[in-house]
Amino acid sequence: MEKDTENQILNELKNINKSLQDINKRVDNIDSESERPFGIWDVLKSLLIGVLIVGPAIIVVITIFQIAGTWVFR
């Protein structure tokens, strides 16, 4: 009876260990796939987004506030 219980516990521990190893392999694969060097293209893309999209949006918002301010405080 005790032998059976010990064998069951050992088998469960082996299964858990195998599952953990599989999970670690999957995580390692995901990490290795997502690592990409941050290159010049990424820097240029970020600058272009800032200059072409964010900059004009800020200008439009400031202009709207200035126009609203002149109407309110006139």
C-alpha positions in Angstrom: 0.0 0.0 0.0 2.7 2.4 0.9 4.7 1.4 -2.2 1.7 2.3 -4.4 1.3 5.7 -2.7 5.0 6.4 -3.1 4.9 5.4 -6.8 1.9 7.6 -7.4 3.6 10.6 -5.8 6.8 10.0 -7.8 4.8 9.7 -11.0 2.9 12.9 -10.3 6.2 14.7 -9.5 7.7 13.5 -12.8 4.6 14.7 -14.7 4.8 18.1 -12.9 8.5 18.4 -13.7 7.9 17.5 -17.4 5.1 20.1 -17.6 7.4 22.8 -16.0 10.1 22.0 -18.5 7.7 22.3 -21.4 6.5 25.7 -20.1 10.1 26.9 -19.7 10.8 25.9 -23.3 7.8 27.8 -24.5 8.7 30.9 -22.6 12.3 30.7 -23.9 11.0 30.4 -27.5 8.7 33.4 -27.0 11.6 35.5 -25.5 14.0 34.6 -28.3 11.4 35.5 -31.0 10.5 38.8 -29.5 14.1 40.1 -29.0 14.9 42.4 -31.9 17.5 45.1 -31.9 16.3 48.6 -31.7 17.6 50.0 -35.0 17.9 53.3 -36.8 14.6 52.6 -38.7 12.7 52.4 -35.3 14.3 55.7 -34.3 13.3 57.4 -37.6 9.8 56.0 -37.5 9.3 57.4 -33.9 10.6 60.8 -35.0 8.4 60.9 -38.1 5.3 59.9 -36.0 6.1 62.7 -33.6 6.6 65.3 -36.2 3.9 64.4 -38.6 1.1 63.3 -36.2 1.6 64.5 -32.7 3.0 67.9 -33.5 0.1 69.1 -35.7 -2.4 67.6 -33.2 -0.9 69.7 -30.4 -1.0 72.8 -32.6 -4.7 72.3 -33.4 -5.5 71.8 -29.7 -3.6 74.9 -28.7 -5.3 76.9 -31.5 -8.7 75.8 -30.3 -8.0 76.8 -26.8 -6.7 80.3 -27.9 -9.9 80.8 -30.0 -12.1 79.7 -27.2 -10.2 82.0 -24.8 -10.7 85.0 -27.0 -14.4 84.4 -27.3 -14.9 83.8 -23.5 -12.8 86.8 -22.3 -13.9 89.3 -24.9 
